[in-house]
Amino acid sequence: MSLVLSVVVPAYNEAKTIAPVLESVLAQPSVMEVIVVDDCSTDGTWELLKTLAASNPKIQATRHPVNQGKGAALRTGISLATARFVIIQDADLEYDPSEYPALLEPLMDDRADAVFGSRFMGGRPHRVLYFWHSVGNTVLTLLSNMFTNLNLTDMETCYKAFRREIIQSIRIEENRFGFEPEITAKVAKLGVRIFEVGISYYGRTYAEGKKIGWRDGLSALRCILKYNLQ
């Protein structure tokens, strides 16, 4: 496969996982560049990133001087992307970069403009974790679908891939985890072709570093209403 993919990685205090994640990302033959945005980490992530970037020209590392949130990091990273397609990759080990080919296939075949990787469809393995997280995700996806008239199964998924001109045409306003419902609403309003692909998922516990909480669920609800009704 040719080098067609920009991978945007928002990172905040991921010193334990950033190196193996980047190793896995860079092992994928489609990856042209990896843009890592350190959101003012305090655990040594930035120092490690500088070392990794110096050892591999495909890694482009940048840093926010103050912590702003995942959405802000994605806004920065997406603006720097130059490859034909762009995919979002978290800096932890919850999502498997070896599944990039499945996400890219509808884009490469010119059947899709955006592809969502669903943790809840298909036969891929996933770690069994929090019941109320799954309930919250189901409710938020349902509400989002009611406004967008899409039939997604996993609006909150990290794995979203786009034609670069599509995602760079969208003004990202949310600074935190509201990125997911915001970008879903705005992509739906563009009327582009959206596909969904089943992916595996190895979720983290809070002890292992998971950061999203119930307040982010309330923020997602606010974003569903805001970006679909405005």
Protein Blocks (a to p, Z undefined) as FASTA:
>chain_A
ZZfbdcddddehilkmmmmmmmmmmmpmklmbdcdddehiaehmmmmmmmmmmmomkbcc
dddfbdfbjklmmmmmmmmpcbfbdcdddfbfkbcfklmmmmmmmmmnopafbdcddfkg
cjbdcddddfklmmmmmmmmmmmmmmnopacfblmbmbdcddfklmmmpccfbfblmlmm
mmmmmmmmnopacdddddddddddfknopabdfklmmmmmmmmmmmmmZZ
